[in-house]
């Protein structure tokens, strides 16, 4: 099992391209702090905007979670099962109703 951390652009914490959200997930900090750092770097004449654009172009977006196949079984907890007292015919009985007169 690969436990190596990877940097991805975030799919959930995004305002523009998900760069700040992805960096925040990687560093395990609040995304707002990362956004403020990028804004401060940009406004103070630093490379904030250029670094953001480079990361947007280089860092891949986080892969989406694989969808469950249709043949996967759904597990329903016992407390969610509803039982009925209505009789249900067996599968081998004919579909037409049978009346004894």
Protein Blocks (a to p, Z undefined) as FASTA:
>chain_A
ZZbdcddddfklccklommmmmmmmnopafklmmmmmmmmmmnopaklmmmmmmmmmmcc
ddddddddfklccdddfklpccdfbdcddfkbcfbdcddZZ
